[in-house]
């Protein structure tokens, strides 16, 4: 049991990032699905709008509760958006390949892109957006 607590402690920031990211992904997927299903919007536009909503939610929750930084929020948000843009580009390219080239389902393709995007963004945000500035 002590090993489990030690492991959780060691990966607390990543696990919290994933939980917070889960709320961002839930918002992203909800917006994406509603815009495709109800509004008839194209998948790339729905992806962009859903991704933006999830990104803003994730920044607010991560800065306050996970990385616990409240200084330089505007510059941190800008860096977070740049990292999110890289994640979005990765997602958009992967969606295009999965949907257009291979004919995969639009919803399952969106889910499939999440693993790569989470790993890229966590590491960049940890090292750039939320690094301690003394």
Phi and psi restraints in degrees (value plus and minus 20) as a CYANA .aco file:
   2 UNK   PHI     -83.0   -43.0
   2 UNK   PSI     -54.3   -14.3
   3 UNK   PHI     -85.3   -45.3
   3 UNK   PSI     -58.3   -18.3
   4 UNK   PHI     -84.0   -44.0
   4 UNK   PSI     -65.8   -25.8
   5 UNK   PHI     -82.9   -42.9
   5 UNK   PSI     -59.2   -19.2
   6 UNK   PHI     -84.4   -44.4
   6 UNK   PSI     -62.1   -22.1
   7 UNK   PHI     -85.6   -45.6
   7 UNK   PSI     -63.6   -23.6
   8 UNK   PHI     -81.7   -41.7
   8 UNK   PSI     -63.2   -23.2
   9 UNK   PHI     -81.4   -41.4
   9 UNK   PSI     -60.3   -20.3
  10 UNK   PHI     -86.7   -46.7
  10 UNK   PSI     -57.0   -17.0
  11 UNK   PHI    -126.8   -86.8
  11 UNK   PSI      -1.2    38.8
  12 UNK   PHI     -73.8   -33.8
  12 UNK   PSI     -66.9   -26.9
  13 UNK   PHI     -82.9   -42.9
  13 UNK   PSI     -63.6   -23.6
  14 UNK   PHI     -86.6   -46.6
  14 UNK   PSI     -63.9   -23.9
  15 UNK   PHI     -83.5   -43.5
  15 UNK   PSI     -62.3   -22.3
  16 UNK   PHI     -84.2   -44.2
  16 UNK   PSI     -60.8   -20.8
  17 UNK   PHI     -77.8   -37.8
  17 UNK   PSI     -62.8   -22.8
  18 UNK   PHI     -86.7   -46.7
  18 UNK   PSI     -60.3   -20.3
  19 UNK   PHI     -84.5   -44.5
  19 UNK   PSI     -66.3   -26.3
  20 UNK   PHI     -84.1   -44.1
  20 UNK   PSI     -62.9   -22.9
  21 UNK   PHI     -79.0   -39.0
  21 UNK   PSI     -54.2   -14.2
  22 UNK   PHI     -79.9   -39.9
  22 UNK   PSI     -58.6   -18.6
  23 UNK   PHI     -89.2   -49.2
  23 UNK   PSI     -57.1   -17.1
  24 UNK   PHI     -86.2   -46.2
  24 UNK   PSI     -60.5   -20.5
  25 UNK   PHI     -86.4   -46.4
  25 UNK   PSI     -60.1   -20.1
  26 UNK   PHI     -80.2   -40.2
  26 UNK   PSI     -65.2   -25.2
  27 UNK   PHI     -83.7   -43.7
  27 UNK   PSI     -66.4   -26.4
  28 UNK   PHI     -76.1   -36.1
  28 UNK   PSI     -72.0   -32.0
  29 UNK   PHI     -84.7   -44.7
  29 UNK   PSI     -56.1   -16.1
  30 UNK   PHI     -84.9   -44.9
  30 UNK   PSI     -69.5   -29.5
  31 UNK   PHI     -81.8   -41.8
  31 UNK   PSI     -66.7   -26.7
  32 UNK   PHI     -75.7   -35.7
  32 UNK   PSI     -69.7   -29.7
  33 UNK   PHI     -86.2   -46.2
  33 UNK   PSI     -62.1   -22.1
  34 UNK   PHI     -85.4   -45.4
  34 UNK   PSI     -60.9   -20.9
  35 UNK   PHI     -89.3   -49.3
  35 UNK   PSI     -54.8   -14.8
  36 UNK   PHI     -95.2   -55.2
  36 UNK   PSI     -70.6   -30.6
  37 UNK   PHI     -93.9   -53.9
  37 UNK   PSI     -64.8   -24.8
  38 UNK   PHI    -114.8   -74.8
  38 UNK   PSI     -58.5   -18.5
  39 UNK   PHI    -113.6   -73.6
  39 UNK   PSI     -33.8     6.2
  40 UNK   PHI      49.6    89.6
  40 UNK   PSI       1.8    41.8
  41 UNK   PHI     -94.0   -54.0
  41 UNK   PSI     131.2   171.2
  42 UNK   PHI     -84.5   -44.5
  42 UNK   PSI     133.7   173.7
  43 UNK   PHI     -84.2   -44.2
  43 UNK   PSI     -52.0   -12.0
  44 UNK   PHI     -92.8   -52.8
  44 UNK   PSI     -58.8   -18.8
  45 UNK   PHI     -87.1   -47.1
  45 UNK   PSI     -61.6   -21.6
  46 UNK   PHI     -83.3   -43.3
  46 UNK   PSI     -58.7   -18.7
  47 UNK   PHI     -81.9   -41.9
  47 UNK   PSI     -65.1   -25.1
  48 UNK   PHI     -82.7   -42.7
  48 UNK   PSI     -66.9   -26.9
  49 UNK   PHI     -90.1   -50.1
  49 UNK   PSI     -61.6   -21.6
  50 UNK   PHI     -83.8   -43.8
  50 UNK   PSI     -62.3   -22.3
  51 UNK   PHI     -83.1   -43.1
  51 UNK   PSI     -61.0   -21.0
  52 UNK   PHI     -83.1   -43.1
  52 UNK   PSI     -65.5   -25.5
  53 UNK   PHI     -80.9   -40.9
  53 UNK   PSI     -65.1   -25.1
  54 UNK   PHI     -84.7   -44.7
  54 UNK   PSI     -55.5   -15.5
  55 UNK   PHI     -86.4   -46.4
  55 UNK   PSI     -65.5   -25.5
  56 UNK   PHI     -83.1   -43.1
  56 UNK   PSI     -66.5   -26.5
  57 UNK   PHI     -79.8   -39.8
  57 UNK   PSI     -65.4   -25.4
  58 UNK   PHI     -82.2   -42.2
  58 UNK   PSI     -60.5   -20.5
  59 UNK   PHI     -83.0   -43.0
  59 UNK   PSI     -67.6   -27.6
  60 UNK   PHI     -79.2   -39.2
  60 UNK   PSI     -68.6   -28.6
  61 UNK   PHI     -90.6   -50.6
  61 UNK   PSI     -60.3   -20.3
  62 UNK   PHI     -87.6   -47.6
  62 UNK   PSI     -62.0   -22.0
  63 UNK   PHI     -86.5   -46.5
  63 UNK   PSI     -55.2   -15.2
  64 UNK   PHI    -105.0   -65.0
  64 UNK   PSI     -66.9   -26.9
  65 UNK   PHI    -125.1   -85.1
  65 UNK   PSI     -45.6    -5.6
  66 UNK   PHI    -119.4   -79.4
  66 UNK   PSI     -84.4   -44.4
  67 UNK   PHI    -104.4   -64.4
  67 UNK   PSI     -35.1     4.9
  68 UNK   PHI      31.3    71.3
  68 UNK   PSI      33.7    73.7
  69 UNK   PHI    -140.0  -100.0
  69 UNK   PSI     112.7   152.7
  70 UNK   PHI    -145.5  -105.5
  70 UNK   PSI     -18.7    21.3
  71 UNK   PHI    -109.9   -69.9
  71 UNK   PSI     133.9   173.9
  72 UNK   PHI      29.4    69.4
  72 UNK   PSI      22.8    62.8
  73 UNK   PHI     -81.3   -41.3
  73 UNK   PSI     -56.4   -16.4
  74 UNK   PHI     -86.2   -46.2
  74 UNK   PSI     -65.3   -25.3
  75 UNK   PHI     -89.6   -49.6
  75 UNK   PSI     -56.2   -16.2
  76 UNK   PHI     -84.6   -44.6
  76 UNK   PSI     -60.4   -20.4
  77 UNK   PHI     -83.9   -43.9
  77 UNK   PSI     -60.3   -20.3
  78 UNK   PHI     -81.1   -41.1
  78 UNK   PSI     -65.9   -25.9
  79 UNK   PHI     -83.2   -43.2
  79 UNK   PSI     -61.6   -21.6
  80 UNK   PHI     -80.4   -40.4
  80 UNK   PSI     -60.8   -20.8
  81 UNK   PHI     -86.0   -46.0
  81 UNK   PSI     -57.6   -17.6
  82 UNK   PHI     -84.0   -44.0
  82 UNK   PSI     -63.3   -23.3
  83 UNK   PHI     -83.3   -43.3
  83 UNK   PSI     -61.8   -21.8
  84 UNK   PHI     -83.6   -43.6
  84 UNK   PSI     -55.6   -15.6
  85 UNK   PHI     -82.8   -42.8
  85 UNK   PSI     -61.3   -21.3
  86 UNK   PHI     -83.0   -43.0
  86 UNK   PSI     -63.4   -23.4
  87 UNK   PHI     -83.1   -43.1
  87 UNK   PSI     -60.2   -20.2
  88 UNK   PHI     -84.3   -44.3
  88 UNK   PSI     -63.0   -23.0
  89 UNK   PHI     -81.5   -41.5
  89 UNK   PSI     -61.3   -21.3
  90 UNK   PHI     -81.6   -41.6
  90 UNK   PSI     -65.4   -25.4
  91 UNK   PHI     -83.7   -43.7
  91 UNK   PSI     -66.1   -26.1
  92 UNK   PHI     -83.8   -43.8
  92 UNK   PSI     -63.3   -23.3
  93 UNK   PHI     -84.1   -44.1
  93 UNK   PSI     -65.6   -25.6
  94 UNK   PHI     -83.4   -43.4
  94 UNK   PSI     -60.9   -20.9
  95 UNK   PHI     -81.1   -41.1
  95 UNK   PSI     -63.9   -23.9
  96 UNK   PHI     -80.2   -40.2
  96 UNK   PSI     -66.1   -26.1
  97 UNK   PHI     -85.0   -45.0
  97 UNK   PSI     -68.6   -28.6
  98 UNK   PHI     -85.1   -45.1
  98 UNK   PSI     -61.4   -21.4
  99 UNK   PHI    -104.5   -64.5
  99 UNK   PSI     -72.8   -32.8
 100 UNK   PHI     -96.4   -56.4
 100 UNK   PSI     -62.6   -22.6
 101 UNK   PHI    -103.2   -63.2
 101 UNK   PSI     -63.0   -23.0
 102 UNK   PHI    -124.1   -84.1
 102 UNK   PSI     -28.5    11.5
 103 UNK   PHI      51.1    91.1
 103 UNK   PSI       4.5    44.5
 104 UNK   PHI     -92.7   -52.7
 104 UNK   PSI     140.3   180.3
 105 UNK   PHI     -79.1   -39.1
 105 UNK   PSI     118.3   158.3
 106 UNK   PHI     -83.0   -43.0
 106 UNK   PSI     -54.4   -14.4
 107 UNK   PHI     -98.8   -58.8
 107 UNK   PSI     -66.6   -26.6
 108 UNK   PHI     -86.0   -46.0
 108 UNK   PSI     -53.3   -13.3
 109 UNK   PHI     -83.7   -43.7
 109 UNK   PSI     -59.9   -19.9
 110 UNK   PHI     -81.3   -41.3
 110 UNK   PSI     -65.1   -25.1
 111 UNK   PHI     -83.5   -43.5
 111 UNK   PSI     -60.2   -20.2
 112 UNK   PHI     -82.9   -42.9
 112 UNK   PSI     -48.8    -8.8
 113 UNK   PHI     -96.2   -56.2
 113 UNK   PSI     -36.4     3.6
 114 UNK   PHI     -84.7   -44.7
 114 UNK   PSI     -56.9   -16.9
 115 UNK   PHI     -80.5   -40.5
 115 UNK   PSI     -72.2   -32.2
 116 UNK   PHI     -82.4   -42.4
 116 UNK   PSI     -62.6   -22.6
 117 UNK   PHI     -84.9   -44.9
 117 UNK   PSI     -62.2   -22.2
 118 UNK   PHI     -81.3   -41.3
 118 UNK   PSI     -66.9   -26.9
 119 UNK   PHI     -85.1   -45.1
 119 UNK   PSI     -63.0   -23.0
 120 UNK   PHI     -82.7   -42.7
 120 UNK   PSI     -71.2   -31.2
 121 UNK   PHI     -89.3   -49.3
 121 UNK   PSI     -58.9   -18.9
 122 UNK   PHI     -78.8   -38.8
 122 UNK   PSI     -71.0   -31.0
 123 UNK   PHI     -84.7   -44.7
 123 UNK   PSI     -61.7   -21.7
 124 UNK   PHI     -88.2   -48.2
 124 UNK   PSI     -61.3   -21.3
 125 UNK   PHI     -86.2   -46.2
 125 UNK   PSI     -59.7   -19.7
 126 UNK   PHI     -83.3   -43.3
 126 UNK   PSI     -62.1   -22.1
 127 UNK   PHI    -104.6   -64.6
 127 UNK   PSI     -45.0    -5.0
 128 UNK   PHI    -137.9   -97.9
 128 UNK   PSI     -82.4   -42.4
 129 UNK   PHI     -86.8   -46.8
 129 UNK   PSI     -60.2   -20.2
 130 UNK   PHI    -133.6   -93.6
 130 UNK   PSI      -2.9    37.1
 131 UNK   PHI     -86.3   -46.3
 131 UNK   PSI     128.7   168.7
 132 UNK   PHI     -91.1   -51.1
 132 UNK   PSI     111.0   151.0
 133 UNK   PHI    -137.4   -97.4
 133 UNK   PSI      91.7   131.7
